Amino acid sequence: MSEGALVASCHCGRVRITLPRKPESVTHCNCSLCTKTGFQGVYFASDEVQVEGEFDSYVRADCNPAYLATHRCRQCGIATHWTPLTDSPHERMGINARLLEPGALEGVPVLEVDGRSWPA
């Protein structure tokens, strides 16, 4: 990874996600899943990101068809990232911006997304 890389980690530190650079924006979505997990998304292609750790996954039952899996640390349960249900590499995956140290995303704009209005 490059000099501008950022490392995100869960509460217990067993999950580490290395991002190649600061994202262009942070997405704050109000859908039920993001609201309940506290997930705020930053997005990269999967081949730009290094993901380490052991995970449990959740696929929303209320989306038909289902299209992504949300992953969390198997030890501390923190929501870490999501990936499409298709085979890798992925054009886009989401990483929980809350895993980064405070100040790491200073100056990065936050986009408010109305996910509650999306059809299931």
C-alpha positions in Angstrom: 0.0 0.0 0.0 1.1 3.6 -0.6 2.3 6.2 1.8 -1.2 7.8 2.0 -2.8 4.5 3.1 -5.2 4.5 6.0 -5.7 1.6 8.4 -9.2 0.9 9.8 -9.6 -1.5 12.7 -12.5 -2.9 14.8 -12.8 -2.4 18.6 -10.6 -5.5 19.5 -8.1 -4.8 16.7 -8.4 -8.3 15.2 -9.8 -6.8 11.9 -7.6 -4.5 9.9 -8.7 -2.9 6.6 -6.1 -0.9 4.8 -7.4 1.7 2.4 -5.1 3.1 -0.4 -5.9 6.8 0.3 -8.5 9.1 1.8 -11.9 8.5 0.2 -13.6 11.2 -1.9 -16.6 11.2 0.6 -18.2 9.5 3.5 -21.8 8.3 3.1 -24.2 8.6 6.0 -27.2 6.5 5.2 -30.4 6.4 7.2 -31.5 2.9 6.1 -32.4 0.6 9.0 -29.2 -1.5 8.7 -26.8 1.5 8.7 -28.8 3.2 11.4 -28.8 0.2 13.7 -25.1 -0.7 13.1 -23.8 2.8 13.0 -22.2 2.1 9.6 -20.9 5.1 7.7 -19.5 4.1 4.3 -16.4 4.8 2.3 -16.1 3.0 -1.0 -13.2 1.5 -3.0 -12.7 -1.3 -5.5 -12.0 -4.6 -3.7 -8.6 -4.9 -5.4 -7.5 -1.6 -3.8 -8.3 -2.7 -0.2 -6.5 -5.2 2.0 -8.8 -6.9 4.5 -7.5 -9.0 7.3 -9.4 -10.9 10.1 -12.1 -13.3 10.8 -15.7 -12.4 10.1 -19.3 -13.3 10.5 -21.6 -12.2 7.7 -25.2 -11.1 7.4 -27.4 -10.9 4.3 -30.5 -8.8 4.6 -33.7 -10.9 4.4 -35.8 -7.8 3.5 -34.0 -7.2 0.1 -35.3 -9.1 -2.8 -33.1 -10.0 -4.5 -30.3 -9.9 -1.9 -27.2 -8.2 -3.3 -24.7 -7.7 -0.5 -23.3 -9.2 2.7 -22.4 -7.1 5.7 -19.4 -8.4 7.6 -18.5 -7.9 11.2 -15.6 -8.9 13.4 -16.1 -12.5 14.7 -14.6 -11.4 18.1 -16.1 -8.0 19.0 -19.0 -7.9 16.6 -18.3 -4.5 15.1 -19.6 -3.9 11.5 -16.5 -3.6 9.4 -17.5 -3.7 5.7 -19.8 -5.0 3.0 -19.2 -6.8 -0.2 -21.5 -7.7 -3.1 -22.7 -11.3 -3.3 -21.0 -11.7 -6.6 -17.4 -13.1 -7.1 -14.4 -10.9 -6.4 -13.0 -8.6 -7.6 -15.7 -6.1 -6.9 -16.0 -2.7 -8.6 -17.2 -1.3 -5.3 -17.2 -2.4 -1.6 -18.1 -0.4 1.5 -15.9 0.0 4.5 -17.2 1.4 7.8 -15.6 4.8 8.2 -16.1 4.7 11.9 -13.2 2.2 12.1 -10.7 4.9 11.3 -9.0 6.9 13.9 -10.6 10.3 14.8 -9.4 13.0 12.5 -8.3 10.6 9.7 -11.1 11.8 7.5 -10.9 15.5 8.4 -12.0 17.6 5.4 -13.7 14.7 3.6 -17.3 15.7 2.8 -20.2 13.7 4.4 -23.0 12.8 2.0 -26.5 12.3 3.5 -28.3 9.4 1.8 -32.0 8.6 2.3 -31.8 4.9 2.3 -35.1 4.5 4.1 -36.8 5.6 0.9 -35.3 2.8 -1.2 -37.6 0.0 -2.2 -36.8 -3.3 -0.5 
